Amino acid sequence: MNQNGSTNSETSTSGKIARSAGSVSVAVFMSRILGLVREQVLAGLFGAGTAMDAFVVAFRIPNLLRDLFAEGALSAAFVTVFTEYDKKSREEAWRLANNVFTAITIIISVIVIAGIIFSHELVMVLAPEFSEVAGKIALTARLTEIMFPFLLMISLAALLMGILNTRGHFFVPSLASSCFNLGSIIVGGGLALLLPRWGYPAITGMAIGTLAGGIGQMAVQLPLVFKHGFRFRPLLDLRHPGLRKIGRLIIPAIIGLSATQINIFINTNFASRCAEGSVAWLNYAFRLMQFPIGLFGVALSVATLPVIAKQAADNDTEALKTTLVSSLVMGFALTVPAAAGLWVMAKPIVALIFEHGRFTAFDTEMTAQAVQLYAIGLLAYAAVKIIVPVFYALDDTRWPVMASFFAVATNICIILICIDRLQHRAIALSTSLTMILNFLLLAAVLYRKLAGYDLSRLLSSLVKILAASALMGCIVKEVCSLVPAGDSVITELVHITAGIAAGALTYAVLILLSGLKEATEPLKAIIRKFLKS
């Protein structure tokens, strides 16, 4: 009886996470499509030259801090504590939210002002080699000044997202990033065409579009938050226990995440020393990687966090372990075949999306090589996004911090060993290997911390997924050789569509035959819906 009850509970939890992740995935899919359109606009207008390198580095500066404050430490810490208060009293939860909103607004505003004042110095630290090209440092600093306020908008948007996720809303918050991409495309692309008439660099328009997109990402969530009864009232109570607990969680988490940002800083610094266009090639490649990372890793992380936070608050360790393993298996089942597909089809995909205007066939080749090496770590990217919030829910940020700084040291060593031979490809390879080691370390620590979890199930599932993905990759390669890519967009599209269709069908059949519950249940639900319609 207990076993059946446990099985039903496990199925219910897995199903809930799968449904929530599915909702997030649909929204993220739309956002990522718009993100690729945004990258196409950038590639078509600016290629991979000086202006694009300047934009990538300028956007990276506030973006590093966004990952640090908004979509990483802040979001996880806020959801964990807000869930506790929401269980006790709605009024106390809103009071906590107002306190956090006020504190974050003040802190981030100070950082934004400092960033604008010291933009030139920040660019010199991040990409000193830009000084060898006349005007490149000045252009990058100007773009940085324009885009820095984006950090405040996106931080507030992350808090709104946390409130809505806690209340069971996943689609609208995840769709909000589509507004960022729309703002960048419409406002940025439009101004990029208009500003040169008035003597301003075209790339300045994309910087303004980025800021407009950040405002849109925050604003689109406000109606739903207001519907739940939230009203912003300035409140700053530094003695509030909830605010202090978020501080205790967020400060070590920021230190840990800062290691990731240090890695990005190191990668950008090394890339700026490689051939002209290396920064842009890596940026385009990682943008492609963000598609499956967001679609699968971020979606599962967002869906899992409220469930794990509640289970941790209830001290239900067994349920938490089950949720963790199910989420990781789902992540593996989605990211491993995606990595195999990207490895096989990197070049035609990059060519279809980016090879227009000033983006050349050589740029395609260099970007595709980076995509293949980034794909090696795709599984680990998604897994880390799932596993780190478990540490936050358990009120333990020490190990993620240590793992992150271990990753920094590893990253530097691998790049130094490989960069002379591999150039920009060394950075992509190092990023993947570092992330894999980071995941293995965190998984081992969590296994000990939780007094074990179902490791045999996790490993057996991974073996099945790897075998199915390897066979799928072989089928895709064979199909692509039978349907060669041509010079036109139509023939490229047919080539890629044939490969993806063959891969998806092969993998679906193999996974159904494997009996992997976390993958087969959502797949069967999709098939049932398809047959009904």
LUMZA-715597 format. One record per residue (C-alpha): residue number from 1; residue in one letter; x, y, z negated. Coordinates in nm, 4 decimals, decimal comma. Example, Ala and Ser with C-alpha at 12.3 -4.5 7.8 and 13.67 -1.06 7.14 Angstrom:
BEGIN
LONU   nr  rest      east     north        up
LONU    1     A    1,2300   -0,4500   -0,7800
LONU    2     S    1,3670   -0,1060   -0,7140
//
This chain:
BEGIN
LONU   nr  rest      east     north        up
LONU    1     M    0,0000    0,0000    0,0000
LONU    2     N    0,2762    0,2401   -0,0953
LONU    3     Q    0,4724    0,1427    0,2105
LONU    4     N    0,1765    0,2195    0,4354
LONU    5     G    0,1199    0,5458    0,2562
LONU    6     S    0,4839    0,6364    0,2966
LONU    7     T    0,4761    0,5449    0,6644
LONU    8     N    0,1616    0,7513    0,7212
LONU    9     S    0,3144    1,0464    0,5385
LONU   10     E    0,6319    1,0147    0,7436
LONU   11     T    0,4348    0,9972    1,0671
LONU   12     S    0,2250    1,2950    0,9607
LONU   13     T    0,5334    1,5037    0,8787
LONU   14     S    0,7102    1,4037    1,2007
LONU   15     G    0,3948    1,4767    1,3986
LONU   16     K    0,3544    1,8166    1,2348
LONU   17     I    0,7150    1,9091    1,3095
LONU   18     A    0,6829    1,7797    1,6668
LONU   19     R    0,3645    1,9846    1,7228
LONU   20     S    0,5187    2,2988    1,5725
LONU   21     A    0,8400    2,2427    1,7660
LONU   22     G    0,6334    2,1887    2,0815
LONU   23     S    0,4590    2,5217    2,0276
LONU   24     V    0,7924    2,6930    1,9711
LONU   25     S    0,9422    2,5165    2,2741
LONU   26     V    0,6689    2,6476    2,5047
LONU   27     A    0,7300    3,0027    2,3822
LONU   28     V    1,1080    2,9615    2,3947
LONU   29     F    1,0816    2,8118    2,7442
LONU   30     M    0,9028    3,1244    2,8640
LONU   31     S    1,1584    3,3422    2,6891
LONU   32     R    1,4534    3,1492    2,8309
LONU   33     I    1,3086    3,1684    3,1830
LONU   34     L    1,2846    3,5449    3,1433
LONU   35     G    1,6352    3,5384    2,9957
LONU   36     L    1,7638    3,3675    3,3083
LONU   37     V    1,5827    3,6266    3,5212
LONU   38     R    1,7582    3,8938    3,3133
LONU   39     E    2,0932    3,7271    3,3817
LONU   40     Q    2,0065    3,7045    3,7512
LONU   41     V    1,9402    4,0791    3,7539
LONU   42     L    2,2758    4,1411    3,5856
LONU   43     A    2,4583    3,9006    3,8189
LONU   44     G    2,2963    4,0480    4,1299
LONU   45     L    2,3602    4,4088    4,0316
LONU   46     F    2,7027    4,3783    3,8694
LONU   47     G    2,8547    4,0369    3,9536
LONU   48     A    3,1418    3,9411    3,7207
LONU   49     G    3,3552    4,2558    3,7391
LONU   50     T    3,4502    4,5478    3,5157
LONU   51     A    3,0977    4,6788    3,4453
LONU   52     M    2,9711    4,3338    3,3485
LONU   53     D    3,2706    4,2618    3,1246
LONU   54     A    3,2084    4,5976    2,9509
LONU   55     F    2,8379    4,5217    2,9010
LONU   56     V    2,9036    4,1708    2,7637
LONU   57     V    3,1539    4,2958    2,5050
LONU   58     A    2,9408    4,6001    2,4106
LONU   59     F    2,6318    4,3833    2,3579
LONU   60     R    2,8359    4,1236    2,1721
LONU   61     I    2,9224    4,3679    1,8923
LONU   62     P    2,5644    4,4278    1,7629
LONU   63     N    2,4763    4,0743    1,8707
LONU   64     L    2,7416    3,9307    1,6386
LONU   65     L    2,5814    4,1199    1,3516
LONU   66     R    2,2337    4,0108    1,4668
LONU   67     D    2,3333    3,6464    1,4294
LONU   68     L    2,4832    3,7337    1,0928
LONU   69     F    2,1949    3,9329    0,9415
LONU   70     A    1,8841    3,8614    1,1442
LONU   71     E    1,8436    3,5213    1,3025
LONU   72     G    2,0790    3,3351    1,0704
LONU   73     A    2,1302    3,4040    0,7022
LONU   74     L    1,8461    3,6523    0,6521
LONU   75     S    1,5794    3,4435    0,8209
LONU   76     A    1,6665    3,1197    0,6373
LONU   77     A    1,7050    3,2866    0,2953
LONU   78     F    1,3850    3,4909    0,3315
LONU   79     V    1,1696    3,1928    0,4372
LONU   80     T    1,3005    2,9827    0,1463
LONU   81     V    1,2162    3,2437   -0,1201
LONU   82     F    0,8993    3,3802    0,0456
LONU   83     T    0,7582    3,0242    0,0532
LONU   84     E    0,8041    2,9965   -0,3242
LONU   85     Y    0,6278    3,3291   -0,3905
LONU   86     D    0,3502    3,2602   -0,1409
LONU   87     K    0,2614    2,9426   -0,3327
LONU   88     K    0,2232    3,1432   -0,6542
LONU   89     S    0,0471    3,4645   -0,5491
LONU   90     R   -0,0325    3,6409   -0,2231
LONU   91     E    0,0128    3,9790   -0,3923
LONU   92     E    0,3586    3,8864   -0,5230
LONU   93     A    0,4566    3,7551   -0,1794
LONU   94     W    0,3657    4,0886   -0,0152
LONU   95     R    0,5516    4,2779   -0,2885
LONU   96     L    0,8613    4,0692   -0,2190
LONU   97     A    0,8240    4,1274    0,1561
LONU   98     N    0,8038    4,5069    0,1107
LONU   99     N    1,1075    4,5017   -0,1160
LONU  100     V    1,3089    4,3049    0,1394
LONU  101     F    1,1916    4,5227    0,4311
LONU  102     T    1,2990    4,8398    0,2492
LONU  103     A    1,6367    4,7014    0,1421
LONU  104     I    1,7175    4,5614    0,4871
LONU  105     T    1,6152    4,8853    0,6604
LONU  106     I    1,8522    5,0876    0,4414
LONU  107     I    2,1452    4,8432    0,4684
LONU  108     I    2,1190    4,7866    0,8445
LONU  109     S    2,0702    5,1598    0,9140
LONU  110     V    2,3998    5,2346    0,7387
LONU  111     I    2,5717    4,9618    0,9434
LONU  112     V    2,4227    5,0987    1,2679
LONU  113     I    2,5436    5,4530    1,1955
LONU  114     A    2,8920    5,3258    1,1084
LONU  115     G    2,8951    5,1125    1,4244
LONU  116     I    2,8094    5,4089    1,6442
LONU  117     I    3,0756    5,6281    1,4812
LONU  118     F    3,3491    5,3642    1,5135
LONU  119     S    3,2417    5,2133    1,8472
LONU  120     H    3,5734    5,2915    2,0190
LONU  121     E    3,7738    5,1265    1,7417
LONU  122     L    3,5473    4,8191    1,7457
LONU  123     V    3,5986    4,7746    2,1209
LONU  124     M    3,9756    4,8075    2,0820
LONU  125     V    3,9715    4,5304    1,8210
LONU  126     L    3,7435    4,3003    2,0197
LONU  127     A    3,8910    4,3459    2,3685
LONU  128     P    4,2244    4,5351    2,3561
LONU  129     E    4,3218    4,4119    2,7039
LONU  130     F    4,0415    4,6307    2,8498
LONU  131     S    4,2771    4,9282    2,8067
LONU  132     E    4,4721    4,8024    3,1097
LONU  133     V    4,1785    4,8977    3,3361
LONU  134     A    4,1137    5,2721    3,3597
LONU  135     G    3,7871    5,3779    3,1938
LONU  136     K    3,6902    5,0273    3,0781
LONU  137     I    3,7339    5,0972    2,7042
LONU  138     A    3,5384    5,4257    2,7263
LONU  139     L    3,2531    5,2594    2,9175
LONU  140     T    3,2348    4,9697    2,6709
LONU  141     A    3,2323    5,2094    2,3722
LONU  142     R    2,9503    5,4156    2,5278
LONU  143     L    2,7401    5,1058    2,5894
LONU  144     T    2,8057    4,9935    2,2305
LONU  145     E    2,6746    5,3263    2,0953
LONU  146     I    2,3522    5,2891    2,2944
LONU  147     M    2,2873    4,9277    2,1927
LONU  148     F    2,3811    4,9347    1,8234
LONU  149     P    2,0301    5,0358    1,6958
LONU  150     F    1,9109    4,7071    1,8513
LONU  151     L    2,0449    4,5438    1,5323
LONU  152     L    1,7843    4,7151    1,3112
LONU  153     M    1,4933    4,6258    1,5397
LONU  154     I    1,5928    4,2613    1,5612
LONU  155     S    1,6515    4,2310    1,1845
LONU  156     L    1,3000    4,3548    1,1084
LONU  157     A    1,1658    4,1237    1,3800
LONU  158     A    1,3359    3,8291    1,2035
LONU  159     L    1,1565    3,9145    0,8764
LONU  160     L    0,8218    3,9319    1,0554
LONU  161     M    0,8986    3,5964    1,2158
LONU  162     G    0,9733    3,4478    0,8722
LONU  163     I    0,6367    3,5630    0,7354
LONU  164     L    0,4470    3,4197    1,0322
LONU  165     N    0,6370    3,0872    1,0268
LONU  166     T    0,5551    3,0476    0,6574
LONU  167     R    0,1881    3,0994    0,7414
LONU  168     G    0,2029    2,8334    1,0122
LONU  169     H    0,2342    3,0633    1,3144
LONU  170     F    0,5144    2,9597    1,5495
LONU  171     F    0,4059    3,0504    1,9018
LONU  172     V    0,3789    3,4311    1,8792
LONU  173     P    0,7053    3,4833    1,6832
LONU  174     S    0,8931    3,2617    1,9290
LONU  175     L    0,7277    3,4377    2,2223
LONU  176     A    0,8468    3,7724    2,0850
LONU  177     S    1,1914    3,7234    2,2365
LONU  178     S    1,0180    3,7265    2,5762
LONU  179     C    0,9409    4,0916    2,5065
LONU  180     F    1,3113    4,1529    2,4596
LONU  181     N    1,3858    4,0002    2,7990
LONU  182     L    1,0964    4,1858    2,9645
LONU  183     G    1,2210    4,5156    2,8242
LONU  184     S    1,5700    4,4407    2,9498
LONU  185     I    1,4453    4,3447    3,2964
LONU  186     I    1,1859    4,6171    3,3535
LONU  187     V    1,3356    4,9125    3,1661
LONU  188     G    1,6989    4,8095    3,2127
LONU  189     G    1,6723    4,7060    3,5770
LONU  190     G    1,4662    5,0131    3,6656
LONU  191     L    1,7084    5,2545    3,4999
LONU  192     A    2,0075    5,0734    3,6537
LONU  193     L    1,8687    5,1688    3,9942
LONU  194     L    1,7775    5,5267    3,8951
LONU  195     L    2,0617    5,6487    3,6715
LONU  196     P    2,3362    5,6562    3,9405
LONU  197     R    2,1330    5,9273    4,1160
LONU  198     W    2,1917    6,1478    3,8100
LONU  199     G    2,5594    6,0631    3,7761
LONU  200     Y    2,5366    5,7937    3,5079
LONU  201     P    2,6820    5,4412    3,5474
LONU  202     A    2,4166    5,1878    3,6506
LONU  203     I    2,5131    4,9550    3,3650
LONU  204     T    2,3971    5,2234    3,1171
LONU  205     G    2,0409    5,1441    3,2253
LONU  206     M    2,0811    4,7823    3,1104
LONU  207     A    2,2045    4,9058    2,7709
LONU  208     I    1,8936    5,1231    2,7283
LONU  209     G    1,6794    4,8298    2,8428
LONU  210     T    1,8345    4,6124    2,5690
LONU  211     L    1,7302    4,8660    2,3055
LONU  212     A    1,3767    4,8833    2,4499
LONU  213     G    1,3584    4,5031    2,4430
LONU  214     G    1,4505    4,4946    2,0730
LONU  215     I    1,1685    4,7382    1,9915
LONU  216     G    0,9263    4,5203    2,1878
LONU  217     Q    1,0346    4,2037    2,0063
LONU  218     M    0,9506    4,3630    1,6719
LONU  219     A    0,6304    4,5379    1,7797
LONU  220     V    0,4590    4,2350    1,9353
LONU  221     Q    0,4528    4,0522    1,5992
LONU  222     L    0,3005    4,3368    1,3986
LONU  223     P   -0,0705    4,2792    1,4851
LONU  224     L   -0,0646    3,9172    1,3643
LONU  225     V    0,1236    4,0070    1,0443
LONU  226     F   -0,1265    4,2873    0,9749
LONU  227     K   -0,4088    4,0394    1,0347
LONU  228     H   -0,2763    3,8341    0,7433
LONU  229     G   -0,3037    4,1391    0,5174
LONU  230     F    0,0511    4,2700    0,5130
LONU  231     R    0,0912    4,6468    0,4885
LONU  232     F    0,4340    4,8036    0,4739
LONU  233     R    0,4833    5,0165    0,1646
LONU  234     P    0,8357    5,1437    0,0876
LONU  235     L    0,9548    4,9668   -0,2278
LONU  236     L    1,3050    4,9195   -0,3617
LONU  237     D    1,3288    4,7205   -0,6840
LONU  238     L    1,6835    4,5911   -0,7102
LONU  239     R    1,5929    4,3944   -1,0243
LONU  240     H    1,3194    4,1934   -0,8510
LONU  241     P    1,4089    3,8226   -0,9051
LONU  242     G    1,2989    3,7288   -0,5519
LONU  243     L    1,5192    3,9951   -0,3934
LONU  244     R    1,8101    3,8866   -0,6115
LONU  245     K    1,7605    3,5222   -0,5152
LONU  246     I    1,7615    3,6164   -0,1447
LONU  247     G    2,0821    3,8087   -0,2155
LONU  248     R    2,2360    3,5045   -0,3839
LONU  249     L    2,1448    3,2915   -0,0828
LONU  250     I    2,2284    3,5433    0,1861
LONU  251     I    2,5700    3,6651    0,0688
LONU  252     P    2,7435    3,3239    0,0831
LONU  253     A    2,5472    3,2477    0,4022
LONU  254     I    2,6716    3,5717    0,5606
LONU  255     I    3,0268    3,4779    0,4616
LONU  256     G    2,9745    3,1384    0,6231
LONU  257     L    2,8143    3,2788    0,9346
LONU  258     S    3,0872    3,5407    0,9554
LONU  259     A    3,3190    3,2543    1,0389
LONU  260     T    3,1047    3,1811    1,3441
LONU  261     Q    3,1239    3,5459    1,4432
LONU  262     I    3,5007    3,5403    1,3883
LONU  263     N    3,5080    3,2469    1,6302
LONU  264     I    3,3143    3,4497    1,8873
LONU  265     F    3,5502    3,7433    1,8300
LONU  266     I    3,8505    3,5131    1,8789
LONU  267     N    3,6957    3,3641    2,1939
LONU  268     T    3,6221    3,7090    2,3395
LONU  269     N    3,9742    3,8251    2,2575
LONU  270     F    4,1301    3,5230    2,4291
LONU  271     A    3,8915    3,5511    2,7268
LONU  272     S    3,9864    3,9168    2,7792
LONU  273     R    4,3467    3,7983    2,8292
LONU  274     C    4,2468    3,5516    3,1019
LONU  275     A    4,1667    3,6341    3,4649
LONU  276     E    3,9363    3,9276    3,5443
LONU  277     G    3,5782    3,8035    3,5110
LONU  278     S    3,6517    3,5388    3,2454
LONU  279     V    3,4407    3,7153    2,9826
LONU  280     A    3,1493    3,7262    3,2263
LONU  281     W    3,1922    3,3618    3,3400
LONU  282     L    3,1791    3,2408    2,9814
LONU  283     N    2,8830    3,4663    2,9097
LONU  284     Y    2,6817    3,3363    3,2064
LONU  285     A    2,7714    2,9763    3,1155
LONU  286     F    2,6691    3,0142    2,7536
LONU  287     R    2,3461    3,1861    2,8600
LONU  288     L    2,2610    2,8685    3,0480
LONU  289     M    2,3429    2,6672    2,7362
LONU  290     Q    2,1117    2,8890    2,5322
LONU  291     F    1,8229    2,7481    2,7349
LONU  292     P    1,8339    2,3924    2,5911
LONU  293     I    1,9688    2,5155    2,2550
LONU  294     G    1,6685    2,7454    2,2149
LONU  295     L    1,4221    2,5025    2,3675
LONU  296     F    1,5215    2,2137    2,1423
LONU  297     G    1,7605    2,3126    1,8628
LONU  298     V    1,6052    2,6454    1,7648
LONU  299     A    1,2516    2,5107    1,8128
LONU  300     L    1,3146    2,2173    1,5776
LONU  301     S    1,4978    2,4390    1,3285
LONU  302     V    1,2112    2,6903    1,3152
LONU  303     A    0,9515    2,4116    1,2814
LONU  304     T    1,1519    2,2175    1,0204
LONU  305     L    1,2517    2,5039    0,7888
LONU  306     P    0,9064    2,5750    0,6322
LONU  307     V    0,8463    2,1996    0,5817
LONU  308     I    1,1858    2,1436    0,4190
LONU  309     A    1,1509    2,4611    0,2090
LONU  310     K    0,8190    2,3321    0,0712
LONU  311     Q    0,9567    1,9826    0,0060
LONU  312     A    1,2589    2,1323   -0,1734
LONU  313     A    1,0302    2,3563   -0,3815
LONU  314     D    0,8241    2,0471   -0,4752
LONU  315     N    1,1433    1,8480   -0,5547
LONU  316     D    1,0284    1,5815   -0,3076
LONU  317     T    1,3739    1,4572   -0,2102
LONU  318     E    1,2573    1,1404   -0,0338
LONU  319     A    1,0232    1,3360    0,1949
LONU  320     L    1,2998    1,5868    0,2614
LONU  321     K    1,5404    1,3092    0,3675
LONU  322     T    1,2778    1,1616    0,5992
LONU  323     T    1,2105    1,5029    0,7548
LONU  324     L    1,5833    1,5613    0,8063
LONU  325     V    1,6429    1,2283    0,9828
LONU  326     S    1,3304    1,2621    1,2005
LONU  327     S    1,4288    1,6142    1,3035
LONU  328     L    1,7841    1,5104    1,3892
LONU  329     V    1,6630    1,2139    1,5965
LONU  330     M    1,4233    1,4430    1,7834
LONU  331     G    1,7101    1,6857    1,8399
LONU  332     F    1,9351    1,4104    1,9734
LONU  333     A    1,6604    1,2743    2,1981
LONU  334     L    1,6196    1,6149    2,3615
LONU  335     T    1,9719    1,7558    2,3768
LONU  336     V    2,1784    1,4523    2,4839
LONU  337     P    1,9934    1,4024    2,8163
LONU  338     A    1,9981    1,7789    2,8704
LONU  339     A    2,3780    1,7754    2,8268
LONU  340     A    2,4125    1,4849    3,0719
LONU  341     G    2,1990    1,6687    3,3261
LONU  342     L    2,3973    1,9905    3,2885
LONU  343     W    2,7256    1,8064    3,3335
LONU  344     V    2,6129    1,6434    3,6577
LONU  345     M    2,4256    1,9436    3,8021
LONU  346     A    2,6186    2,2414    3,6646
LONU  347     K    2,7379    2,3778    3,9985
LONU  348     P    2,4061    2,3696    4,1933
LONU  349     I    2,2185    2,5136    3,8940
LONU  350     V    2,4650    2,8029    3,8549
LONU  351     A    2,4579    2,8654    4,2306
LONU  352     L    2,0774    2,8727    4,2420
LONU  353     I    2,0413    3,1073    3,9469
LONU  354     F    2,3370    3,3425    3,9800
LONU  355     E    2,4983    3,3277    4,3251
LONU  356     H    2,3343    3,6374    4,4686
LONU  357     G    2,4515    3,9915    4,5394
LONU  358     R    2,7979    4,0451    4,3933
LONU  359     F    2,8179    3,7012    4,2268
LONU  360     T    3,0423    3,4959    4,4561
LONU  361     A    3,0955    3,1209    4,5213
LONU  362     F    3,4202    3,1484    4,3223
LONU  363     D    3,2243    3,2908    4,0265
LONU  364     T    2,9871    2,9943    4,0586
LONU  365     E    3,2758    2,7449    4,0420
LONU  366     M    3,4342    2,9104    3,7374
LONU  367     T    3,1002    2,9422    3,5541
LONU  368     A    2,9997    2,5813    3,6309
LONU  369     Q    3,3252    2,4490    3,4843
LONU  370     A    3,2519    2,6373    3,1618
LONU  371     V    2,8940    2,5019    3,1567
LONU  372     Q    3,0201    2,1424    3,1743
LONU  373     L    3,2557    2,1925    2,8814
LONU  374     Y    2,9930    2,3755    2,6738
LONU  375     A    2,7533    2,0845    2,7425
LONU  376     I    2,9813    1,8467    2,5484
LONU  377     G    2,8803    2,0210    2,2249
LONU  378     L    2,5105    2,0669    2,2992
LONU  379     L    2,4054    1,7866    2,0626
LONU  380     A    2,6067    1,9430    1,7791
LONU  381     Y    2,4697    2,2936    1,8454
LONU  382     A    2,1138    2,1710    1,7935
LONU  383     A    2,2029    1,9459    1,4996
LONU  384     V    2,3792    2,2251    1,3080
LONU  385     K    2,0755    2,4504    1,3532
LONU  386     I    1,8632    2,1750    1,1958
LONU  387     I    2,1022    2,0759    0,9156
LONU  388     V    2,2200    2,4152    0,7814
LONU  389     P    1,8697    2,5303    0,6683
LONU  390     V    1,8542    2,2130    0,4537
LONU  391     F    2,1490    2,3453    0,2530
LONU  392     Y    1,9679    2,6803    0,2153
LONU  393     A    1,6504    2,5045    0,0987
LONU  394     L    1,8601    2,3164   -0,1603
LONU  395     D    2,0080    2,6492   -0,2774
LONU  396     D    2,3566    2,5464   -0,1654
LONU  397     T    2,5466    2,7713    0,0742
LONU  398     R    2,8963    2,6720   -0,0373
LONU  399     W    2,9452    2,3880    0,2081
LONU  400     P    2,8189    2,5685    0,5198
LONU  401     V    3,0676    2,8451    0,4312
LONU  402     M    3,3583    2,6030    0,3983
LONU  403     A    3,2618    2,4184    0,7177
LONU  404     S    3,2452    2,7454    0,9095
LONU  405     F    3,5937    2,8557    0,8092
LONU  406     F    3,7268    2,5090    0,8877
LONU  407     A    3,5742    2,5615    1,2337
LONU  408     V    3,7620    2,8915    1,2754
LONU  409     A    4,0986    2,7278    1,2082
LONU  410     T    4,0157    2,4368    1,4380
LONU  411     N    3,8990    2,6690    1,7160
LONU  412     I    4,2221    2,8712    1,7121
LONU  413     C    4,4374    2,5569    1,7206
LONU  414     I    4,2510    2,4024    2,0156
LONU  415     I    4,2555    2,7267    2,2171
LONU  416     L    4,6268    2,7825    2,1579
LONU  417     I    4,7007    2,4274    2,2728
LONU  418     C    4,4839    2,4438    2,5865
LONU  419     I    4,4579    2,8053    2,7074
LONU  420     D    4,7734    2,8202    2,9235
LONU  421     R    4,6574    2,5183    3,1197
LONU  422     L    4,2784    2,5594    3,1164
LONU  423     Q    4,2382    2,9408    3,0902
LONU  424     H    3,8711    3,0342    3,0193
LONU  425     R    3,7748    2,6642    3,0213
LONU  426     A    3,9832    2,6150    2,7052
LONU  427     I    3,7446    2,8448    2,5185
LONU  428     A    3,4353    2,6487    2,6253
LONU  429     L    3,6003    2,3164    2,5368
LONU  430     S    3,7188    2,4440    2,1984
LONU  431     T    3,3733    2,5797    2,1150
LONU  432     S    3,2153    2,2383    2,1773
LONU  433     L    3,4756    2,0346    1,9888
LONU  434     T    3,4652    2,2761    1,6961
LONU  435     M    3,0880    2,2527    1,6728
LONU  436     I    3,0991    1,8709    1,6769
LONU  437     L    3,3482    1,8673    1,3882
LONU  438     N    3,1371    2,1233    1,2001
LONU  439     F    2,8263    1,9029    1,2330
LONU  440     L    3,0080    1,5850    1,1245
LONU  441     L    3,1438    1,7565    0,8139
LONU  442     L    2,8055    1,9012    0,7128
LONU  443     A    2,6261    1,5722    0,7797
LONU  444     A    2,8759    1,3840    0,5602
LONU  445     V    2,8453    1,6360    0,2749
LONU  446     L    2,4644    1,6326    0,2915
LONU  447     Y    2,4649    1,2515    0,2878
LONU  448     R    2,6497    1,2619   -0,0427
LONU  449     K    2,4453    1,5514   -0,1805
LONU  450     L    2,1131    1,3753   -0,1134
LONU  451     A    2,2441    1,0389   -0,2444
LONU  452     G    2,2158    0,9041    0,1080
LONU  453     Y    1,9643    0,9184    0,3912
LONU  454     D    1,8729    0,6666    0,6586
LONU  455     L    2,2065    0,6695    0,8378
LONU  456     S    2,1515    0,3343    1,0130
LONU  457     R    1,8325    0,4670    1,1720
LONU  458     L    2,0103    0,7848    1,2769
LONU  459     L    2,3053    0,6024    1,4356
LONU  460     S    2,0974    0,3318    1,6049
LONU  461     S    1,8721    0,6014    1,7522
LONU  462     L    2,1774    0,7953    1,8753
LONU  463     V    2,3208    0,4830    2,0452
LONU  464     K    1,9889    0,4258    2,2285
LONU  465     I    1,9755    0,7909    2,3344
LONU  466     L    2,3384    0,7947    2,4559
LONU  467     A    2,2855    0,4771    2,6588
LONU  468     A    1,9638    0,6085    2,8154
LONU  469     S    2,1259    0,9461    2,8915
LONU  470     A    2,4351    0,7865    3,0500
LONU  471     L    2,2197    0,5749    3,2812
LONU  472     M    2,0046    0,8786    3,3562
LONU  473     G    2,3169    1,0798    3,4474
LONU  474     C    2,4251    0,8086    3,6942
LONU  475     I    2,0808    0,8068    3,8567
LONU  476     V    2,0789    1,1876    3,8834
LONU  477     K    2,4244    1,1882    4,0439
LONU  478     E    2,3150    0,9261    4,2974
LONU  479     V    1,9906    1,1089    4,3826
LONU  480     C    2,1780    1,4399    4,4233
LONU  481     S    2,4213    1,2753    4,6659
LONU  482     L    2,1244    1,1531    4,8739
LONU  483     V    1,9600    1,4989    4,8718
LONU  484     P    2,2548    1,7308    4,9482
LONU  485     A    2,2384    2,1008    4,8647
LONU  486     G    2,2347    2,3406    5,1574
LONU  487     D    2,3110    2,7088    5,1958
LONU  488     S    1,9541    2,8340    5,1484
LONU  489     V    1,7625    2,8843    4,8228
LONU  490     I    1,4979    2,6339    4,9393
LONU  491     T    1,7457    2,3508    4,9990
LONU  492     E    1,9204    2,4251    4,6681
LONU  493     L    1,5844    2,4181    4,4914
LONU  494     V    1,4892    2,0856    4,6538
LONU  495     H    1,8301    1,9404    4,5586
LONU  496     I    1,7955    2,0454    4,1919
LONU  497     T    1,4271    1,9509    4,1666
LONU  498     A    1,4973    1,6016    4,3027
LONU  499     G    1,7756    1,5510    4,0491
LONU  500     I    1,5714    1,6783    3,7542
LONU  501     A    1,2629    1,4746    3,8524
LONU  502     A    1,4660    1,1548    3,8910
LONU  503     G    1,6431    1,2178    3,5616
LONU  504     A    1,3273    1,2987    3,3664
LONU  505     L    1,1446    0,9910    3,4989
LONU  506     T    1,4401    0,7590    3,4318
LONU  507     Y    1,4916    0,8913    3,0800
LONU  508     A    1,1199    0,8789    2,9936
LONU  509     V    1,0962    0,5125    3,0993
LONU  510     L    1,4123    0,4163    2,9101
LONU  511     I    1,3037    0,5948    2,5928
LONU  512     L    0,9580    0,4348    2,6046
LONU  513     L    1,1240    0,0929    2,6399
LONU  514     S    1,3577    0,1707    2,3486
LONU  515     G    1,0647    0,2231    2,1092
LONU  516     L    1,2249    0,5322    1,9569
LONU  517     K    0,9362    0,6695    1,7517
LONU  518     E    1,0455    1,0348    1,7292
LONU  519     A    1,0737    1,0504    2,1079
LONU  520     T    0,7982    0,8100    2,2159
LONU  521     E    0,5162    0,9634    2,0087
LONU  522     P    0,5434    1,3158    2,1643
LONU  523     L    0,6002    1,1537    2,5067
LONU  524     K    0,2892    0,9381    2,4744
LONU  525     A    0,0900    1,2456    2,3671
LONU  526     I    0,2073    1,4302    2,6806
LONU  527     I    0,1141    1,1324    2,8997
LONU  528     R   -0,2308    1,1089    2,7375
LONU  529     K   -0,2924    1,4810    2,7961
LONU  530     F   -0,1751    1,4472    3,1570
LONU  531     L   -0,4052    1,1484    3,2203
LONU  532     K   -0,6998    1,3310    3,0589
LONU  533     S   -0,6520    1,6383    3,2745
//
